[in-house]
Amino acid sequence: MGDTSKKIKDYHKIYQQVYENPSIPLYQITKNTGISRSKASRYLQEMYKMSIMKGPSIFVKPAENYRLYAAFLEFEHPVPTYQEFNGFPNVIHRNLSLGNWNILLICEKLINFSVLKGFKKCIHQGAKSVICLSKVTSHFPLRRKRILQNFSFSTSCINIRGCNFRKEG
């Protein structure tokens, strides 16, 4: 049981580091926590595999007086499609990406992209907002400690790898 308790404390230390700086390099995590590089790497992988940490969540909660819309899209041929979006009506920013989506667009209004040539799927489209992280506290409530000991816990929104989408409201 002692090893499990130590592992949970190390998980917590790693989570705190990632929460404070989502793009923190592994060597900095090891320097700040005293956890070896191989162990920190292994624990990060375990935490993702067990859904203890997840990628960033996109919360659809726009400003009251101004709305921009984000569209995370997948196209068959992303590079030519990206170039075609230059000057596209109502598109104010475009980004060529790798991962679950290959085109990210910021638009002034909602657009039906499914009619465009090479369109595969829309991962998410909604009002642009912020990415929220839940901060870890150094003192866990007793109930949360029991959940942690059973490894059946989940934290939200850590930006290292992968992405999950959730609409708020």
JODALIN-V366067 format. One record per residue. SS is DSSP state (H for helix, E for strand, - for the rest). PHI is phi in degrees with one decimal (none if undefined). NEAR is the number of other C-alpha atoms within 10 Angstrom. Layout:
SS/PHI/NEAR  SS/PHI/NEAR
This chain:
-/none/7  H/-62.9/7  H/-63.4/8  H/-64.8/13  H/-62.5/13  H/-64.8/11  H/-62.8/15  H/-63.0/18  H/-63.1/13  H/-66.6/18  H/-55.5/19  H/-62.2/16  H/-60.4/21  H/-63.5/22  H/-58.2/22  H/-58.5/18  H/-63.7/20  H/-68.1/20  H/-62.7/19  H/-65.7/13  -/-146.6/14  -/-58.3/18  -/-105.2/13  -/-64.0/14  -/-73.2/12  H/-57.9/18  H/-61.4/13  H/-71.8/12  H/-60.2/22  H/-66.2/19  H/-65.3/11  H/-74.9/12  H/-104.3/14  -/79.7/12  -/-86.4/17  -/-61.8/14  H/-60.5/15  H/-66.1/11  H/-68.7/13  H/-61.7/21  H/-62.5/17  H/-62.7/11  H/-64.8/18  H/-60.4/20  H/-62.1/15  H/-62.4/14  H/-64.0/20  H/-72.1/17  H/-61.3/11  -/-90.2/14  -/60.7/16  -/-72.6/20  -/-122.4/24  -/-131.4/21  -/-66.0/19  E/-63.8/21  -/-103.8/20  -/-102.6/23  -/-97.0/18  -/-92.0/20  -/-140.9/15  -/-76.5/15  -/-65.1/12  -/-70.9/6  -/-104.3/5  -/-155.2/9  -/-126.4/16  -/-119.5/18  E/-119.1/21  E/-102.5/24  E/-129.8/22  E/-103.7/19  E/-122.5/22  E/-120.1/21  E/-119.7/21  -/-63.1/13  -/-124.5/13  H/-67.2/19  H/-65.6/13  H/-63.6/11  H/-64.7/18  H/-55.7/18  H/-64.6/12  H/-66.9/10  -/-74.2/17  -/-65.8/12  -/82.9/10  -/-64.4/12  -/-55.2/11  -/70.9/16  E/-94.4/19  E/-103.7/15  E/-151.0/15  E/-136.5/18  E/-143.8/13  E/-88.5/14  -/-128.2/16  -/-122.6/11  -/124.3/10  -/-66.2/13  -/-128.1/19  -/-118.5/20  E/-134.3/22  E/-117.3/20  E/-123.3/20  E/-111.6/21  E/-125.9/22  -/-82.9/17  -/-151.4/15  -/-67.8/16  -/-127.9/14  -/-86.9/9  H/-82.7/15  H/-65.1/13  H/-85.2/8  -/-81.5/10  -/-62.0/11  -/82.7/15  E/-64.1/16  E/-106.7/15  E/-164.3/14  E/-104.4/16  E/-70.4/14  E/-162.8/15  E/-142.1/19  E/-176.8/21  E/-62.3/22  -/-68.1/20  -/-151.2/16  -/-110.1/13  -/-100.6/13  -/-110.4/13  -/-122.5/16  -/-91.0/10  -/-75.2/12  -/-81.5/15  -/-99.7/9  -/-79.6/9  -/-116.4/8  -/-82.1/11  -/-63.5/9  H/-55.9/9  H/-60.0/8  H/-66.5/12  H/-60.4/15  H/-63.9/13  H/-63.5/12  H/-60.6/20  H/-64.7/14  -/-90.1/11  -/56.8/15  -/-111.8/11  -/-112.9/16  -/-143.0/15  -/-108.0/16  -/-114.8/18  -/63.9/21  -/-110.5/26  -/-99.5/20  -/-119.3/18  -/-139.9/14  -/72.7/12  E/-146.4/15  -/-127.1/13  -/-120.0/14  -/-146.8/11  -/-88.3/11  -/-94.3/9  -/103.2/6
